[in-house]
Amino acid sequence: MLRTAWVLASLLREDPSLFLAITVIGVTVLLFVLKNMNSRKRPLITLQDPETKYPLPLIEKEQINHNTWRFRFGLPSPDHVLGLPVGNYVHLLAIIDGDMVVRAYTPVSSDDDRGFVDFIVKIYFKNEHPNHPEGGKMTQYLENMKIGDTILIRGPTGRLFYHGQGITPMLQLIRHITRNPSDKTTMSLIFANQTEEDILVRKELEEIARTHPDQFNLWYTLDRPPVGWTYSSGFITADMIKEHLPPPGKSTFILVCGPPGLIQTAAHPNLEQLGYTKDEIFTY
């Protein structure tokens, strides 16, 4: 039996952090999935050319918490999908103050969703951080968009990518796996944030955990937990990893994501302390 585990870690205090462990059981499962995917009727693909910029209109805009929004952009028709392989990302492009600004994002929607693509974006406002007094150009641009305004999108690009909200590429994977009844992958997620209010897509994650109890385990940790908090507190530690994620081994593969300084001073030392080898760890 082949077991491959994936772990994502983002340790930045200002952004959500998480560890995702995924266990893939059986090479035949993957072959079966690929066979089924090829046998389905091919949908209309939006991203036909990775070098072409496609204009997409904003059709919905929802505030999730004090600084995070969900943006839904319409695809060319209700029968279109974005055409983004799981683990890839796209670039959003806009002319801002006379300059072309390009930023990479991972959608939280998938190619199971037709007619739209969703992004969850944390807005970095002016004068919030002393090192970045102007805030985020693209995030503020998105926050100011009106329904019907368009943005340019380009892709697919690359492999797994982390930018801003570390939960977004992992939510894409979790959805993809749990929506396929033939996929026997199991997952464990430790999701770290500053406060309870900062936990994004919490309802969806907890619903997935409720409906797939044998496939998806969810755990939280907060820097500033409220009274009565029943999960962990503080940064993700070696003890937390040991308790909630699969152990190291030849079939375990760790994905680590986060700021380089904290990865080297916290993530890697904790993983090495628990016996994970360099061959079992991938940092991006």
Secondary structure, 3 states (H helix, E strand, C coil): CCEEECCCCCCCCCCCEEEEEEEEECHHHHHHHHHHHHHCCCCEECCCCCCCCEEEEEEEEEEEECCEEEEEEECCCCCEECCCCCCCEEEEEEEECCEEEEEEECCCCCCCCCCEEEEEEECCCCCCECCECCCCHHHHHHHHCCCCCEEEEEEEECCCCCCCCCHHHHHHHHHHHHCCCCCCCEEEEEEEECCHHHCCCHHHHHHHHHHCCCCEEEEEEECCCCCCCCCEECCCCHHHHHHHCCCCCCCECEEECCCHHHHHHHHHHHHHHCCCCHHHEEEC
